[in-house]
Amino acid sequence: LMERWGEDAALVGELRSWLSDNGVIRARVAEGKEEAGAKYRDYFDHAETLAKIPSHRLLALFRARREEILYLDLDPGSDAEAGHQYAEGRVARNAGISNEGRPADRWLLDACRLTWRAKLHMHLLLDLFNQAREKAEAEAIAVFGDNLKDLMLAAPAGPRVVLGLDPGIRTGCKIAVVDATGKLVATETIYPHEPKRQWDQSLQTIKKLCMQHNVELIAIGNGTASRETDKLAGEAIALCGAAKVQKVVVSEAGASVYSASEFAAKEFPNLDVSLRGAVSIARRLQDPLAELVKIEPKAIGVGQYQHDVDQYRLAKALEARVEDCVNAVGVYVNTASAALLSRVSGLSGTVAENIVRHRDDNGPFKRRKDLLKVPRLGEKTFEQCAGFLRIADGEEPLDVSAVHPEAYPVVERIVSSTGKPIKALLGDGSFLRGLKPEMFTDDQFGVPTVRDILKELEKPGRDPRPEFKAAQFAEGIEDIKHLKPGMVLEGVVSNVAAFGAFVDIGVHQDGLVHISALSETFVKDPRDVVKAGDIVKVKVLEVDVARKRIALTCRLSDTPPAADGAAQPREARGSGGPGQGRRDGGGRGQAQANSKPRITAPPADNALAAAFARAKRS
C-alpha cells in the first residue's frame, strides 16, 4: 500500500507544491560541535521558510551540514506536528480512507501515516533541497559573474610607467617596473619588514627605481603586509621630491595563480616565479582587463560561496562573462596578447596565437581585411570577430571603431549623402546627431543598427570603462585591532553579494556593509548601489576581532551599537527599507537578528487531521 500510494503522481505533486510553499528549513548544531563550528553559531538554532530563505544563507547551511556542524531538516510548517497530520490526511483522502470505527481503519490510517513519514516526506525533502540548492547556486554564479565583470571593466590607469610592489614579510617584497606599454624593465627584492628590517635600504631602492624609470604610479598588492608596504611607498614618494608619483593599493587576487601558470612561464621564462606576481600587479593597474584575462576566472575570487557551487557551470558562466567584457571594450589587434585575443568572440587559443605570430613575422596589421591572411582564420571566423578587433592609425579609418566591416557600406552612404569624408565625420557629434537614420537604411540594416553606427561614429573606439581614480586608506589604521566603532574611512568595494558589499579598508580583513546599510533608501539589489572596484566612504559600526568580522555602513549618520555589545534594532538606527532588518551574511558578516522569521502555517482545519489527532490520543 505504501508503494502504491507513494507513487501516485498527482498526490506527490500536490504535496511537493504544498511543502515547497510552507516547508520550514530547521538547523540545529551537532552535539559537541559548538566550538569547532563557532563561525556558524548564528545557525545553531535557526528556522526559516524554505521559499523565502536567501541564497547565501541556504548555501551557508548546506556548507555547515557538509562539514558535519549542523543537522538540517524540513518541517511541514511552523507547527511541525500539525503539518505532518495535514500531510497524512491528504494521503488518506487520496486513498479514500477515513476512520469510521471499522476494524481495519486504524491499521489503514497507520499505513497512511507511514507513507508520509517514512517515504514521501524524506523523498520530498531531498527533492526540494536539491531544487533550492540549484536555485541558490544559479544566484551565486550570477553574483560571481557580475563581480567579475565589474573588476574586469574597472578603470584602467592607461599607458603609464608603473612600479608593482608584491608585499611579503619573511620572503621580502618583490618589485617589478613596467614601461608605458607593459614591458618589464626592472626587478628587485627588498626586505623592509621582519626579520631583516632593511627599511632605509628599501626606501633608497624604490626611490632609485622611480627616478631611473620615471615611474608615475606605484601599485601595491593588498595581501599580507600591504599596509606596512603602503607606508614604505609613501615615504619613498616623499623622498622623490618633485616627482609626481602616486601610490595605489590594488587587488592581488589571482596574481600567485598567474605566476605559476603556463602562460606566465612562456611570457617570462627566465624570471623567478615570485617576481612574476609583481609584474601582474603592475600591469593590472595599467589595464585590468588585459591582465585579468590571463588568469582563470575562478582564481580571481570575487564570488559568493564559489566553492560550493557546480564547478563546471561556474566555469562556463565565467568564461562567457569574460568574453562579454572583452567584446564590450574591444581589442587593439596590433598590441594585444594571445590571452586577450583568445577571449574575443570567434577566436580560439590557436587562432589567437597565429595572429600574434603573423604580427611578429609580418609587422602590424594595416587593415582588418589583413586578418584573413592569418592561418585558420576564415571568412566565418572573421565575421564573428572583426567588429571587436580594432586597428589604430591603419589604412581604413573605420577600423578603429566598433563598426563591423559588413556595415561599412552604410557609412559610405552617409559619406556620399553628406559630402563629408570619413575622417571628418569621425568624432563630429553635433553633425552626426543631426542626421536621420531612416535615410540610410536598406534591406540588411534597419533603423536601430544605423542609429548604433551613428553613435559609434561620434566616439570611435570609445572605452566604456570609467575614469581612473584611487582610494586613500587612513594613515595608522593597519590592523583590525586599530578599528573603533564610529570611525569614518575610505575603502574599495572588493566583492558584492546578495546580502551586501565587502569593502577593503586596508586592515587585511574586508568589512561588510549589509544591504540595509548601503543607502538611506530601500535597496533591492546591492549592485544597484555599488559594484566591485567602487571607492566608498564607510563608518565602522562593530568590530569582532575574535571572528574577524567588521560591520560597516555607508550611511554616515548611523550610530554604532552600545558599548556593551547589545545591538540596537535597525529601526533605532534608521531602517533600510521594509523588511530589511539585520541579517547574517552567510557566515561572513553581521550577526543575524534575534527575531525568528515569520512562518506560514499549513491548513489546520482539516477534518482528517482532526481524525488523526483523535486516533493518536485513543
C-alpha positions, 0 to 999 in steps of 0.5 A, a space after each residue: 500500500 505504501 508503494 502504491 500510494 507513494 507513487 501516485 503522481 498527482 498526490 506527490 505533486 500536490 504535496 511537493 507544491 504544498 511543502 515547497 510553499 510552507 516547508 520550514 528549513 530547521 538547523 540545529 548544531 551537532 552535539 559537541 560541535 559548538 566550538 569547532 563550528 563557532 563561525 556558524 553559531 548564528 545557525 545553531 538554532 535557526 528556522 526559516 521558510 524554505 521559499 523565502 530563505 536567501 541564497 547565501 544563507 541556504 548555501 551557508 547551511 548546506 556548507 555547515 551540514 557538509 562539514 558535519 556542524 549542523 543537522 538540517 531538516 524540513 518541517 511541514 510548517 511552523 507547527 511541525 506536528 500539525 503539518 505532518 497530520 495535514 500531510 497524512 490526511 491528504 494521503 488518506 483522502 487520496 486513498 479514500 480512507 477515513 476512520 469510521 470505527 471499522 476494524 481495519 481503519 486504524 491499521 489503514 490510517 497507520 499505513 497512511 501515516 507511514 507513507 508520509 513519514 517514512 517515504 514521501 516526506 524524506 523523498 520530498 525533502 531531498 527533492 526540494 533541497 536539491 531544487 533550492 540548492 540549484 536555485 541558490 547556486 544559479 544566484 551565486 554564479 550570477 553574483 560571481 559573474 557580475 563581480 567579475 565583470 565589474 573588476 574586469 571593466 574597472 578603470 584602467 590607469 592607461 599607458 603609464 610607467 608603473 612600479 608593482 610592489 608584491 608585499 611579503 614579510 619573511 620572503 621580502 617584497 618583490 618589485 617589478 617596473 613596467 614601461 608605458 606599454 607593459 614591458 618589464 624593465 626592472 626587478 628587485 627584492 627588498 626586505 623592509 619588514 621582519 626579520 631583516 628590517 632593511 627599511 632605509 635600504 628599501 626606501 633608497 631602492 624604490 626611490 632609485 627605481 622611480 627616478 631611473 624609470 620615471 615611474 608615475 604610479 606605484 601599485 601595491 598588492 593588498 595581501 599580507 603586509 600591504 599596509 606596512 608596504 603602503 607606508 614604505 611607498 609613501 615615504 619613498 614618494 616623499 623622498 622623490 621630491 618633485 616627482 609626481 608619483 602616486 601610490 595605489 593599493 590594488 587587488 592581488 587576487 589571482 596574481 600567485 595563480 598567474 605566476 605559476 601558470 603556463 602562460 606566465 612561464 612562456 611570457 617570462 621564462 627566465 624570471 623567478 616565479 615570485 617576481 612574476 606576481 609583481 609584474 601582474 600587479 603592475 600591469 593590472 593597474 595599467 589595464 585590468 582587463 588585459 591582465 585579468 584575462 590571463 588568469 582563470 576566472 575562478 582564481 580571481 575570487 570575487 564570488 559568493 560561496 564559489 566553492 560550493 557551487 557546480 564547478 563546471 557551470 561556474 566555469 562556463 558562466 565565467 568564461 562567457 562573462 569574460 568574453 562579454 567584457 572583452 567584446 564590450 571594450 574591444 581589442 587593439 589587434 596590433 598590441 594585444 596578447 594571445 590571452 586577450 585575443 583568445 577571449 574575443 568572440 570567434 577566436 580560439 587559443 590557436 587562432 589567437 596565437 597565429 595572429 600574434 605570430 603573423 604580427 611578429 613575422 609580418 609587422 602590424 596589421 594595416 587593415 582588418 581585411 589583413 586578418 584573413 591572411 592569418 592561418 585558420 582564420 576564415 571568412 566565418 571566423 572573421 565575421 564573428 570577430 572583426 567588429 571587436 578587433 580594432 586597428 589604430 592609425 591603419 589604412 581604413 579609418 573605420 577600423 578603429 571603431 566598433 563598426 563591423 566591416 559588413 556595415 561599412 557600406 552604410 557609412 559610405 552612404 552617409 559619406 556620399 549623402 553628406 559630402 563629408 569624408 570619413 575622417 571628418 565625420 569621425 568624432 563630429 557629434 553635433 553633425 552626426 546627431 543631426 542626421 536621420 537614420 531612416 535615410 540610410 537604411 536598406 534591406 540588411 540594416 534597419 533603423 536601430 543598427 544605423 542609429 548604433 553606427 551613428 553613435 559609434 561614429 561620434 566616439 570611435 573606439 570609445 572605452 566604456 570603462 570609467 575614469 581612473 581614480 584611487 582610494 586613500 586608506 587612513 594613515 595608522 589604521 593597519 590592523 583590525 585591532 586599530 578599528 573603533 566603532 564610529 570611525 569614518 574611512 575610505 575603502 574599495 568595494 572588493 566583492 558584492 553579494 546578495 546580502 551586501 558589499 565587502 569593502 577593503 579598508 586596508 586592515 587585511 580583513 574586508 568589512 561588510 556593509 549589509 544591504 540595509 546599510 548601503 543607502 538611506 533608501 530601500 535597496 533591492 539589489 546591492 549592485 544597484 548601489 555599488 559594484 566591485 572596484 567602487 571607492 566608498 566612504 564607510 563608518 565602522 559600526 562593530 568590530 569582532 576581532 575574535 571572528 574577524 568580522 567588521 560591520 560597516 555602513 555607508 550611511 554616515 549618520 548611523 550610530 554604532 551599537 552600545 558599548 556593551 555589545 547589545 545591538 540596537 534594532 535597525 529601526 533605532 538606527 534608521 531602517 533600510 527599507 521594509 523588511 530589511 532588518 539585520 541579517 547574517 551574511 552567510 557566515 561572513 558578516 553581521 550577526 543575524 537578528 534575534 527575531 525568528 522569521 515569520 512562518 506560514 502555517 499549513 491548513 489546520 482545519 482539516 477534518 482528517 487531521 482532526 481524525 488523526 489527532 483523535 486516533 493518536 490520543 485513543 
